[in-house]
Amino acid sequence: MQKKFILLNEAEVETLTQGHKNHPSAQVRARCHCLILSNQGKEVKELASIFSVIPLTVYKWFSRWGRKRTGRII
C-alpha cells in the first residue's frame, strides 16, 4: 500500500487531542491518538504496530476521518 499521512489543521488537532484525553471509549481514544501521530509523520506500518492492528485498519480509520472531518470517529 502507498504511504499515507493525515494532515490536520490546528482545530482538528485540538478536537482529536480532546478526544484522545476525554472520550469514554478506549477505541475512540486510540483512533484519535493514531490520527495525531499520523499528523506528526508516523507511517501506517508503525501506527499499526503501535495500536496492535493491521495496516488496513489504520487506512480505514484515515478514510473515516477523511469522509467525516467532524472530529467524530466511529
N, C-alpha and C positions, 0 to 999 in steps of 0.2 A: 504494500500500500504506500501511497505517497506520504511525504512528510507534511504534517498539517499542524498549525497552531491556531489558537483562538486569540484574536486581538480585541482587547476590551478598552472601552473609554473609562474615564475616572468614575463616572456614576455607576457603571456596570461592575467595576472592581469593588466599589463600596457596597453595592447590593449583594454581591457574592460573598464579600467578607462578612457582612452581617448574617447571611445565610449559613456560612461556614461556622460562625460562632454561636448562633442562636436558634437555628431551626431544630425542632424537636426530633426530626427524623435523621438518624445516623446516615442513611443512604443519601439524603439530600445534602447533608453537611459534606460528605465525601465528594459528591459531584461538584459542589461549589468549590471545594479545595482543588479539585482536579482542573477546573477551568482557570482558576487563579494561577496555578502552577504552569499551565499551558501558556498563559499570557506572559509568564516570566521566561518562557523559552524551553521548557521541558518537552521532550519528544514523546510521541504517543507510546512507543515501546517502554520508555521509562515510566510514564504515568500508569500504564497497565501493570507494571511490576509493583509500583508503589501501592496501588489500590487492589492488587490481587485479582485482576480481571484480565480478560483477553483484549488485545488491541481493538478488535471490532466493537467491544463495549464502549471504549473511550470514544471511538468515532461516532457511535450512536449518541453519546452524551453531547458531543460537539454539534451534531446535526440538530438535536432537540434545541440546544441553546440558539443555534443559528435561525431556526424557524420561529422561535418564540421571542427571543431578545427582550423578555419582560422581567427577567430575574426569577422566574418560576421554573424550576427544574423538576420534572415529574419522573 
